[in-house]
Amino acid sequence: MGNYSNNGPSFSGMRTWKPFYFPKRGPKTWFQELKAEFRREDREIAAQRRMKRWANLQEKKGAKPKGAAQDLRRRLYRPTKPMDPAKLAQLRAEKARNSRINDLMRDVRGEIARKKKREERAVLAAKKAIMSEVRAKNREDRARFREWILFRKIREQSRRKEEREKNRMIEALRKAENARRKAEKAKRKAEKLHQERMRVRKALARQADAERVKARARRLQRLLRDIRRKHRK
């Protein structure tokens, strides 16, 4: 059976009416909710009822046959008596006077319209002049703003260049200081090695002198021992 989504007693589960595009998110509109209240059969019944009401209204109005208005005008027409010549002349004079007044008023209205147009043109010209001044001022402001932006950009570029130069100089000084410290450290290390080598050399020389002294003392003892042994004989 149908439910709110397919809206109809369809045994296949399909919709009984083709919906409009429904967004994936958001509430349904009143039109969609209104259409969801009717099935196809209900909509057909409602349409038939509307057509029936319209037919009844046309019948109540009573449609007249073709040419009925002409017959009505023909029945209402009654010939009149000829008008008095004095009254006819008065009417014609009044009509001529009204026509002259209308001509004069037409000229006056034309002059008023032309004056209004001139005033509108003057106001439009004044507005155009004001707008041209405003546009010129805006152009000057934009040019001044672009110049200020360019000046700020150049100043920022120069500041960054100075900072780079300063940082480069600081880095060079730091590298030179590190190199000096390394050279001093290497120099101290070389001096310590030299001092150590000299100490070892002196120690070896003292040891060699002591050994020579001991060897000479041993040779002398052997020589004295040999001399005593000869004297004993």
Secondary structure, DSSP 8 states (H G I E B T S, - for coil): ---TTT-S--TTS--SS------SSS---HHHHHHHT--HHHHHHHHHHHHHHHHHHHHHH----TTHHHHHHHHH--------HHHHHHHHHHHHHHHHHHHHHHHHHHHHHHHHHHHHHHHHHHHHHHHHHHHHHHHHHHHHHHHHHHHHHHHHHHHHHHHHHHHHHHHHHHHHHHHHHHHHHHHHHHHHHHHHHHHHHHHHHHHHHHHHHHHHHHHHHHHHHHHHHHHH-
